[in-house]
Structures are given as C-alpha cells and as structure tokens.
Amino acid sequence: MLTLIGSRAMRHWFNDAREPGGDWDYHSPVENNWAHPIEAGRLDIFTDPRLGAWDWGEIATPDELYTMKISHSFWEINGPQSWDKHAADIVFLERKGAEFIRDLYDILLPIWKERYKRNPTNLEQNASMFFDDAVQRKYDHDSLHHSVAYYDRPLFEQILRDGSDVAVDNSKFWAMDFDTQIKLVREEIYATALERIVIPRDYEVSPRWAYHWAVRRTATSLFKGEWALFLMRHLDLLMKPDVAYVQRHLDHADRLIPLEEKETA
C-alpha cells in the first residue's frame, strides 16, 4: 500500500501547514506498478521493505510525520535550505501536539543511515585532534565555552569522562535535570556559532543567523545518537537563543585564551 507523506500529508491534517510543493510524496514497503492518478513527473515514491514493519495507513498521521522528519534530520539531504524547511515542519508539528514514536523511529533510522551515510564527530579523540580542522580559530575552544557559560564553569565539564578532555560520559548527561541539559546544549551551540561564524567574520554577522547555522551544524555533524535526537526533539525550545550570547561572550572576554598564548604556555 502507498502512504502519502510530506507536505501534502501535513496539509491534509492542518489547513495552516505550509503550502505543498509540486510533487506528491509516498512511500511503500513494496514496489508499486499499478496505475496512479498523479502524473509520473509529479509522483515520488520511496520504497524499502523495512517500512513493512510498521502498520501504515493511506496518509501518514501527524505523529508519524513528526517522527519521520526527526529521523532524517541528522542529514542535510538536499542542502541547508531543505534542512531548514524540515526543521520548520518539526517545530510546526511539535506545536500542534504531535508525539514522537520511538518504535517507528527505530525502524526508520537504519534506513536513512544506509541511504545517506554519516560520519559523525568522533568524541574519542583528544582535544587537539578534535579541533584541528579547516576552521581558522582565534581562541581556545574551551575558553569560548567559559565566555558563554551560564555559571562560573561550563556545564560540559560536569559530563566529561575521567581523564578525557573531550569524551563525555553519557550517563552523567542523562542524570541531569532537563533545564540543565538544555543549558548545556545551548552552551555548545553558542560556542559553535562564535567559533565557526561570528568570530571569523569579525562579529559583523547576525547572532540569530549564526545561532541557527550552529543548530543545523550541531544536529548534522557535531552531535550523534541520542544527543542529536535530544536536540531535534526539543527543537522548538532550542531553535532560538535564550540570551544575547555574543554580548555575554564579549562581556566575559577576560575568560578567553588566544590560541597563540596557549601554544606558547
């Protein structure tokens, strides 16, 4: 059986959902060769036998749509604009009360991993390896965390594994209360926005845009597994900064360590 998905399925349930595009999107666990009233050029059918593990109807429900969109939000499948569109759909459905279906997510995620691949950040490497990439950095990464920390010390320090300066103990994160978890994730997003966008552009950039960029980068590259899922399940809360983080960073400039100073210390 074909199941209608995507923006047309959303519009079926919600009149205020975004305007559907030109295509009609369906999926099915089996190949479908029968006639369809939609002309072939506007028909997009994704087939995978693993979809048969779920009892689909003719139109994906809001809960199913919400879960599907979260399940492939860890990839920029058709570039940043497409990711932003799906992120907006996730927030829309979350505000409509859609609920996450873990069993369905566990069916879908292996399909997307096989289809789109992924090379998530390796949190087992040491700090010098972890931060040695194409970004031209000005400050020690940990000191950026210090500059935007909610408290005297960055929250990520509370979840590090013993003897590691990067690898985290996941159990420590999940033991935190929800508000602290959200603040920890925000600190990471703020530090990423500063390091990758704001500082390289000499602060001549919209903090809101840089934050949004960092959310997408964190979901698709920096976080993995349950961490990335946590971010996307709370996207409505995390999609916007809760403080003037660039100003906080500038107000705490005394906490910043220039890289050349660290290297010669």
N, C-alpha and C positions, 0 to 999 in steps of 0.2 A: 504494500500500500504506500502511496505517496503521502507525505506530510508537508503541508505548507509551513514554511519558516520565514525568517527575515522580517523586513519592514511591512510586508503585506499581512503577515500573521499578526504583527503588533497592531496594525491599523484595524484589523478585524475586531480586536478586543477593546481598543481605545481610540475614540474618534480624534483625540488630541495628540496621538502619536505622530511622528514626523511623516511627511509625505513619502509614499513608497517610490522607489526608483522604477526604471523601465522594466527590469526583469521580474519574473516570478520564480522564487526560490523554493525548491522542495528537497527533501531527502528521503531515502528509502533504503532498506536493508538488501533489496534485490534489484537487479536490472529491470527496467520497465520499458517494454517495447510497444505497448498499446497506444492507440491514438489519444491525443490530448488536445483540448480546445484552444490552448495557448500556442501561438505560432512558435516554431522551434527556435527562432532567433531571440526570443524573449524568455525562453524556458531554461532554467539552470537547475539540473538535478544532480545532487551528490549521492553517491551510492557506497555503502560499506556494510558488509554483512553483520558487523558488530552492533549496528544500530538495532538489530532484531532482538537484542537483549532487553529492550525497553518496549512497553506497551503504548505505542504512539496512536494518536487519533488522526483525523484528517487535517487538523490545524493544531500546531504546537500551542500549548497553553502558556499563559504568562510566566508561570513558574519554570516551564521547560525552556522558554525563550531566554529568560534571565540566566538560567544555569548554562545554557549553550553559549551565550555571549561571554560569560565569565570564563568558561572552559577554554576558549580560544583567544582570550585577551592577553595572553603571555607572548604573543607573536604580533609583529607589525606586518600582517599578511599582505596588504596592498599599500603599505606606506603609512606615514603618520596621520594623514587626513582620514584614512579608513579607520585607523585605531581610534581616533578622536570621535568618529561617528558612533562606533560600537560602545565606547565609553559613555557617551551621552545616552545611548539606549539603556545601558546598565543602570545609570542613575535614574532615568525615567521610570524603568520598571521597578527599581527599588522603592521609589517614591509612591508607586502605585500599589505597593504591598506585595510584590512578587517575592516568593520564598525560594531559597537555594535548595536544590535536591541533591544531596550528597551521592546517592546511589547512581543517579544519572550522570553526574559529573565524573564519577569513577569509570563509567562506560565510555564517555566522550574523550576524556583527556588522552588515553593511549592512542586514539585515532588521530588526534591533532599532532601528538608527538611524532608519530610515524610520518605524517603527511608534511609537516612543516619543519621538523627537526628543532633542535635548540642547543645552544652552547652557553649555559648559564654561568655566571661568575663563580669561580672556584674559591670558596671561603676557607679552604685548607692551606692555601699558600700564605707565606709571611707577608707583612705589610709592604716591604719594599717591592716584592713581586706583584702584589695585588694592585698597587697604584702606579706601576711602571707601564703606562700605555701611551697612546698618542696625545693625550691631553697635556697642554702646557700648563703646569701647575706653578703657583706662586707661593702657596703656603702648605705647610704640613697638614695632611688631611685631618688628623685627629684634632689639631688646633682649630680647624674650621668647625668641628663639632662643638668644641668648647665655646666658640664665639656665638653659637645659636642655641646653646643648651638652655633648657627651662630652669635648671637648678645649677648648683655650683660645679657639678661634674656631668659630662654627657651620659645619657641613660644607657648607651650601648656598652659602657664599661661594666654595667651590672650583669651582663649576659655573656661575657667572654668566657671561653673555656680556660681553665687553669693553664698557664704557660703559653697562651696564644695571644697575639696582638690583633688578630683578625677573626679567627674561627670562633663561632658562637656555640653556646650550649642552649639548644632549642628549648629544653625543659625549663630553663630559667625565664625565657620569654613568656612561655605559656603559663607560668606560675604568677606572672604579674597581673595586676588588676587591669581592666580594659582601658581606663583612662591613661595609665602609664604606657601600655602597649601603643596606643595611638600617638602619644607624645614621642615615643622612641622612633616610630616610623616617620613622623614629621621631621624630627631632627635629621634623619638620614636624607630625606627629600630636600630639606633646606640646604644641607651641606653639599649635596649633589648639584643643586641649582646654582649655588655660589661657585663651586669649583669648575663646573663644566660650561656655564653660561655667563653668569653675572661678572665674575672677576676677569675672565679672558676678554670680555667686552668693556672693561674699564667702567663697569657699573652703568653703562649707557644702554640699558635694556629694561623692559618692563619686568618687575619682580614677579608679577602674576603669570606672565607668559613663561618666564624661566622656571617657575614652580611647576606649571602644567607640563612643560617639557620634562622636568625631572620625575614627575609622577609616571609618565609614559616610559621613560628610560628605566626607572626602578622596577616597574611591573614586567618589562620585556627583557631586561638584561641583568640587573643587579640582584634582584630577589629571585628565589626559586621555590618550588614546592609550596608548603603551607604558608610561607611568608608572603609569596606573591598572591596566593589565594586570599589571605587575610586583607591585603591591601585592596584587592578588587571587590571583595565582599563588603568593604566599608568605603567604597569609592565616593559616595555622596558626601560623607564626612571629610574625607581626605583630599577631595579634588581642589579645594581652595585652602590657601594658607590661613592659619588662625591668628597670626601675629605679623607685624611688619618685620619680617625676618632679616631683610637687608639692613634695616636701621639697627636692629638688635646686634647684628654682626658688626656693624661699624661702631656701635657704642661699646663693644667689647673687643676693640682692636688690640688692646693690651694682651689678650689671650692668644693672638695669632703668632705663629712661629714661621718666619720666612724660610723657605727650603734651603737657601744658601747658608743661613745661620745654623740650621740643624745639621747640615752636611759637614760643617767645619767644627761643630762642637765636639 
